[in-house]
Amino acid sequence: MGLLPVEIKVNIEGDVAAAFSALRGSHAAMTTRRIWFAEDREGVEQGRVMLLDGGVIVRFRSGGGSRTT
């Protein structure tokens, strides 16, 4: 089954270094990326996120160079 590569995302608030250590992360250099999520502007202005409510997440990411497997 072609299930690779796998990307796992974690949101961390607070002490990032402690969380990274607890997860036994590498101490290699980190990569900074800019991420945008697409949603209907008018809906957001009215407090609604129609795409997200429908189970759709559209993400744009830049930075970090090319990805390798």
N, C-alpha and C positions, 0 to 999 in steps of 0.2 A: 504494500500500500504506500503510495507516495504522499506521506504526511509531513515531510520535512521541507523546508525549515519550519520551526515553531518559534513564535515570538510571544513572550509573556510580558505583560505590562503591569506595573505596580505603581500606585500613587502613594507617596509617603509625605506626611506632614511632620514637622518637628525635626528631630535629630536624625538626619539622613545618614550620617556616618555610622551611628549605632545600629540603625535598621539594616544598613548594608552589611555590617559586620555580623549581625544576627542571621542574615540570609547567606552568610559565608560567600559574599561576593568578592570578585577580583578587585585588587587595588590598582588595576590598570587605569589609564587615563579615561575620563568620561567624555561622552560626546554630547554637545548641546544641539538641540533641534528646536525649530519653531513648528508648532502644530496648530492648525485651524480646523474647526468643525463647521460643516455647512448646515444651515437651518434657515427656514423661511424668516426673513427679517421682520415682516409685519406680524407674524405669529409670535415671535420672540418679544416684540414690543408690547404685545397683548398678554404676555406671560404663558404662551403656548409653545411647545416644541413638537411639532407635528411629526417630523421625521423620527425623532427619538421615541415618541409615543407609539409609532408604528413599527418599532424595532429596527429602524434603519440608522446607521451611523456612517456619515460621509466625512472622511478625514483627509486633510492635505498636510503633508509634512515636507519640510525643507531643512537642509543642513546635514551634517554628519558624513558627507561624502557617499560613495557608492557602498551598497550592501554586498556582503559576500556570504556564502553558505559554508 
